Structures are given as C-alpha cells and as structure tokens.
Amino acid sequence: GYPGLRMESIQGVFGPKGISTAVRDQIAADVRAVIEADPSIPQRLQTTGQVVDLRGPQDFAAGIKELQDKLAAIARLVDLKPTQ
C-alpha cells in the first residue's frame, strides 16, 4: 500500500567516538579479509535476505547518514514529534 515506504537497514561494526582513522581502517580491513577468506559467511548472510557490502568506513558513515535523513523525512511527513 505504500510503495515509497521501503525500509532497509544498515549493519556494521561500530567503535567508540574518536577512534583513530588508522585503527578504524585496520578493523575494516580485518573484517573484509575474514569475510573474503570464508565464502560461507556471505552465503549464510544472503540466506537471511542480507546483502553483503564491504564498503569502507567513510561509505558506511554515509549510508548511516542517508538512512537517518530518510527516517527524518518520513517523521516530518507524518508529523511525528519527539516524546518529552
């Protein structure tokens, strides 16, 4: 009934605020290496409807921002207000 209301989520590895770029990039490289080394990991995730996307930290942050913006637009459209 609402073709424009298609909701996807984004999942990934989060770290503490202020983590150094070098550490963040190393974690991303390590996660990528593990997933690429074991083809059963993406296969198992795909059986649950998940799409494996091994973008880097900057693209991951951009994806989160895009989802936040989409949710904010929907909230404005239906006039949702924060609770007090």
TIGUKE-100111 format. One record per residue: residue in three letters; x negated, z negated, y negated of N, C-alpha, C, CB in turn. Coordinates in Angstrom, 3 decimals. Glycine has a CB too. Layout:
(ALA (X Z Y) (X Z Y) (X Z Y) (X Z Y))
...
END
This chain:
(GLY (-0.789 0.000 1.192) (0.000 0.000 0.000) (-0.839 0.000 -1.267) (0.902 -1.166 0.008))
(TYR (-2.110 -0.380 -1.201) (-2.974 -0.438 -2.381) (-4.291 0.290 -2.075) (-3.243 -1.925 -2.807))
(PRO (-4.268 1.618 -2.142) (-5.468 2.371 -1.757) (-6.689 2.069 -2.632) (-5.173 3.847 -1.810))
(GLY (-6.488 1.662 -3.866) (-7.609 1.342 -4.737) (-8.192 -0.024 -4.488) (-7.190 1.441 -6.151))
(LEU (-7.529 -0.821 -3.660) (-7.982 -2.189 -3.392) (-8.675 -2.223 -2.033) (-6.788 -3.198 -3.431))
(ARG (-9.798 -1.571 -1.981) (-10.616 -1.580 -0.776) (-11.748 -2.564 -1.024) (-11.162 -0.140 -0.420))
(MET (-11.864 -3.547 -0.179) (-12.834 -4.608 -0.413) (-13.922 -4.579 0.642) (-12.148 -5.970 -0.427))
(GLU (-15.126 -4.533 0.189) (-16.270 -4.635 1.067) (-17.062 -5.863 0.664) (-17.143 -3.354 1.012))
(SER (-17.843 -6.351 1.565) (-18.693 -7.491 1.232) (-20.142 -7.054 1.352) (-18.397 -8.715 2.156))
(ILE (-21.000 -7.894 0.862) (-22.420 -7.620 0.953) (-23.084 -8.879 1.502) (-23.021 -7.202 -0.440))
(GLN (-23.937 -8.678 2.468) (-24.614 -9.820 3.093) (-26.108 -9.595 3.032) (-24.149 -10.024 4.564))
(GLY (-26.829 -10.657 2.948) (-28.273 -10.543 2.919) (-28.918 -11.910 2.942) (-28.724 -9.769 1.698))
(VAL (-30.191 -11.915 2.667) (-30.958 -13.148 2.655) (-31.111 -13.600 1.204) (-32.350 -12.955 3.340))
(PHE (-30.738 -14.839 0.941) (-30.842 -15.406 -0.400) (-31.929 -16.470 -0.408) (-29.485 -16.002 -0.863))
(GLY (-32.583 -16.602 -1.539) (-33.610 -17.622 -1.699) (-33.337 -18.412 -2.964) (-35.020 -16.993 -1.742))
(PRO (-34.173 -19.390 -3.246) (-33.959 -20.208 -4.440) (-34.203 -19.406 -5.723) (-34.875 -21.436 -4.408))
(LYS (-33.515 -19.808 -6.767) (-33.709 -19.175 -8.062) (-35.169 -19.345 -8.480) (-32.748 -19.779 -9.129))
(GLY (-35.750 -18.305 -9.016) (-37.119 -18.378 -9.483) (-38.165 -18.059 -8.430) (-37.374 -19.717 -10.018))
(ILE (-37.743 -17.653 -7.235) (-38.707 -17.299 -6.187) (-39.580 -16.149 -6.718) (-37.970 -16.889 -4.838))
(SER (-40.835 -16.184 -6.404) (-41.738 -15.158 -6.933) (-41.409 -13.788 -6.338) (-43.206 -15.528 -6.637))
(THR (-41.711 -12.770 -7.112) (-41.475 -11.400 -6.654) (-42.265 -11.113 -5.386) (-41.851 -10.393 -7.750))
(ALA (-43.488 -11.609 -5.315) (-44.318 -11.365 -4.133) (-43.700 -11.975 -2.876) (-45.724 -11.932 -4.349))
(VAL (-43.213 -13.207 -2.984) (-42.580 -13.862 -1.832) (-41.288 -13.143 -1.464) (-42.296 -15.355 -2.135))
(ARG (-40.493 -12.812 -2.471) (-39.226 -12.107 -2.228) (-39.478 -10.779 -1.521) (-38.472 -11.866 -3.556))
(ASP (-40.456 -10.027 -2.005) (-40.752 -8.734 -1.396) (-41.308 -8.884 0.017) (-41.737 -7.964 -2.260))
(GLN (-42.085 -9.936 0.270) (-42.621 -10.166 1.605) (-41.512 -10.518 2.589) (-43.668 -11.276 1.572))
(ILE (-40.571 -11.354 2.153) (-39.429 -11.691 3.016) (-38.639 -10.435 3.343) (-38.511 -12.740 2.338))
(ALA (-38.388 -9.605 2.341) (-37.646 -8.356 2.557) (-38.385 -7.455 3.542) (-37.429 -7.614 1.218))
(ALA (-39.695 -7.354 3.398) (-40.492 -6.524 4.314) (-40.463 -7.089 5.736) (-41.949 -6.424 3.817))
(ASP (-40.525 -8.411 5.851) (-40.488 -9.039 7.178) (-39.139 -8.814 7.863) (-40.771 -10.546 7.064))
(VAL (-38.054 -8.972 7.121) (-36.713 -8.752 7.685) (-36.574 -7.296 8.120) (-35.604 -9.120 6.649))
(ARG (-37.014 -6.386 7.259) (-36.949 -4.953 7.590) (-37.741 -4.670 8.869) (-37.496 -4.092 6.415))
(ALA (-38.935 -5.230 8.987) (-39.783 -4.982 10.157) (-39.117 -5.473 11.444) (-41.144 -5.665 9.979))
(VAL (-38.500 -6.632 11.388) (-37.826 -7.176 12.574) (-36.666 -6.275 12.984) (-37.319 -8.613 12.306))
(ILE (-35.862 -5.861 12.015) (-34.697 -5.025 12.327) (-35.125 -3.653 12.824) (-33.796 -4.877 11.096))
(GLU (-36.138 -3.085 12.205) (-36.607 -1.774 12.645) (-37.283 -1.833 14.017) (-37.571 -1.199 11.620))
(ALA (-37.866 -2.970 14.369) (-38.550 -3.108 15.656) (-37.592 -3.309 16.823) (-39.513 -4.261 15.599))
(ASP (-36.374 -3.725 16.537) (-35.412 -4.017 17.611) (-34.120 -3.242 17.367) (-35.121 -5.546 17.698))
(PRO (-33.991 -2.053 17.961) (-32.806 -1.229 17.725) (-31.495 -1.891 18.154) (-32.956 0.074 18.445))
(SER (-31.572 -2.942 18.963) (-30.332 -3.597 19.388) (-29.692 -4.374 18.234) (-30.606 -4.540 20.571))
(ILE (-30.484 -4.775 17.249) (-29.922 -5.545 16.131) (-28.920 -4.707 15.346) (-31.043 -6.040 15.197))
(PRO (-29.296 -3.526 14.817) (-28.292 -2.734 14.106) (-27.134 -2.301 15.002) (-28.940 -1.514 13.498))
(GLN (-27.427 -2.036 16.274) (-26.352 -1.639 17.190) (-25.320 -2.749 17.329) (-26.924 -1.279 18.569))
(ARG (-25.782 -3.987 17.494) (-24.854 -5.116 17.633) (-24.067 -5.329 16.353) (-25.612 -6.400 18.002))
(LEU (-24.715 -5.202 15.224) (-24.004 -5.367 13.947) (-22.960 -4.274 13.757) (-24.997 -5.353 12.770))
(GLN (-23.296 -3.059 14.139) (-22.355 -1.954 13.992) (-21.120 -2.128 14.860) (-23.031 -0.651 14.331))
(THR (-21.245 -2.798 16.008) (-20.073 -3.010 16.858) (-19.062 -3.939 16.197) (-20.495 -3.581 18.209))
(THR (-19.502 -4.702 15.192) (-18.582 -5.583 14.468) (-18.130 -4.967 13.146) (-19.243 -6.936 14.209))
(GLY (-18.432 -3.685 12.966) (-17.987 -2.994 11.755) (-18.943 -3.114 10.582) (-16.661 -3.517 11.348))
(GLN (-20.090 -3.691 10.805) (-21.055 -3.841 9.715) (-21.948 -2.614 9.631) (-21.907 -5.110 9.910))
(VAL (-22.372 -2.318 8.414) (-23.278 -1.206 8.172) (-24.629 -1.799 7.789) (-22.731 -0.242 7.053))
(VAL (-25.645 -1.446 8.524) (-26.985 -1.954 8.243) (-27.586 -1.106 7.126) (-27.891 -1.928 9.527))
(ASP (-27.967 -1.780 6.058) (-28.545 -1.114 4.899) (-29.766 -1.929 4.493) (-27.506 -0.983 3.711))
(LEU (-30.923 -1.372 4.660) (-32.162 -2.115 4.440) (-32.754 -1.867 3.055) (-33.177 -1.747 5.499))
(ARG (-31.895 -1.843 2.059) (-32.389 -1.687 0.695) (-33.230 -2.894 0.311) (-31.220 -1.503 -0.296))
(GLY (-34.008 -2.729 -0.727) (-34.872 -3.801 -1.190) (-34.142 -4.805 -2.066) (-36.033 -3.229 -1.940))
(PRO (-34.873 -5.823 -2.526) (-34.284 -6.903 -3.313) (-33.576 -6.444 -4.597) (-35.350 -7.881 -3.669))
(GLN (-34.135 -5.475 -5.299) (-33.509 -5.025 -6.541) (-32.174 -4.338 -6.264) (-34.446 -4.074 -7.296))
(ASP (-32.137 -3.509 -5.234) (-30.885 -2.835 -4.878) (-29.850 -3.828 -4.353) (-31.146 -1.747 -3.830))
(PHE (-30.310 -4.850 -3.642) (-29.412 -5.891 -3.148) (-28.769 -6.618 -4.327) (-30.176 -6.891 -2.239))
(ALA (-29.590 -6.980 -5.327) (-29.063 -7.654 -6.527) (-28.077 -6.754 -7.260) (-30.214 -8.060 -7.475))
(ALA (-28.375 -5.464 -7.331) (-27.464 -4.527 -7.994) (-26.146 -4.430 -7.235) (-28.112 -3.136 -8.113))
(GLY (-26.196 -4.462 -5.911) (-24.976 -4.423 -5.103) (-24.114 -5.659 -5.318) (-25.327 -4.291 -3.629))
(ILE (-24.748 -6.809 -5.431) (-24.010 -8.047 -5.707) (-23.337 -7.961 -7.072) (-24.953 -9.274 -5.649))
(LYS (-24.072 -7.475 -8.072) (-23.522 -7.339 -9.426) (-22.340 -6.375 -9.430) (-24.609 -6.852 -10.408))
(GLU (-22.455 -5.282 -8.704) (-21.366 -4.307 -8.612) (-20.114 -4.944 -8.005) (-21.804 -3.090 -7.772))
(LEU (-20.286 -5.736 -6.950) (-19.155 -6.414 -6.317) (-18.537 -7.438 -7.263) (-19.597 -7.096 -5.015))
(GLN (-19.370 -8.193 -7.971) (-18.854 -9.160 -8.955) (-18.034 -8.467 -10.029) (-20.007 -9.937 -9.603))
(ASP (-18.543 -7.349 -10.531) (-17.818 -6.601 -11.565) (-16.475 -6.093 -11.051) (-18.662 -5.424 -12.059))
(LYS (-16.455 -5.626 -9.809) (-15.211 -5.125 -9.212) (-14.192 -6.261 -9.077) (-15.490 -4.482 -7.825))
(LEU (-14.646 -7.413 -8.587) (-13.740 -8.553 -8.439) (-13.237 -9.038 -9.791) (-14.437 -9.695 -7.703))
(ALA (-14.079 -9.039 -10.796) (-13.664 -9.449 -12.134) (-12.615 -8.494 -12.688) (-14.873 -9.513 -13.076))
(ALA (-12.791 -7.199 -12.461) (-11.815 -6.214 -12.931) (-10.463 -6.413 -12.247) (-12.330 -4.786 -12.679))
(ILE (-10.484 -6.703 -10.950) (-9.235 -6.951 -10.226) (-8.576 -8.216 -10.756) (-9.491 -7.071 -8.701))
(ALA (-9.358 -9.250 -10.996) (-8.804 -10.502 -11.532) (-8.153 -10.271 -12.891) (-9.905 -11.573 -11.650))
(ARG (-8.793 -9.485 -13.737) (-8.196 -9.177 -15.047) (-6.913 -8.371 -14.880) (-9.197 -8.399 -15.931))
(LEU (-6.926 -7.421 -13.969) (-5.769 -6.558 -13.755) (-4.534 -7.359 -13.357) (-6.080 -5.520 -12.688))
(VAL (-4.731 -8.356 -12.512) (-3.596 -9.155 -12.048) (-3.460 -10.449 -12.834) (-3.740 -9.465 -10.567))
(ASP (-4.241 -10.570 -13.898) (-4.171 -11.696 -14.830) (-4.448 -13.047 -14.156) (-2.805 -11.728 -15.485))
(LEU (-5.456 -13.063 -13.290) (-5.876 -14.336 -12.695) (-6.673 -15.130 -13.713) (-6.713 -14.105 -11.410))
(LYS (-6.445 -16.415 -13.734) (-7.154 -17.305 -14.641) (-7.895 -18.354 -13.821) (-6.177 -17.975 -15.648))
(PRO (-9.050 -18.807 -14.313) (-9.758 -19.860 -13.589) (-8.942 -21.150 -13.594) (-11.148 -20.104 -14.208))
(THR (-9.111 -21.939 -12.549) (-8.437 -23.236 -12.491) (-9.182 -24.238 -13.344) (-8.330 -23.740 -11.041))
(GLN (-8.482 -25.247 -13.790) (-9.105 -26.263 -14.645) (-9.582 -27.434 -13.828) (-8.135 -26.742 -15.713))
END
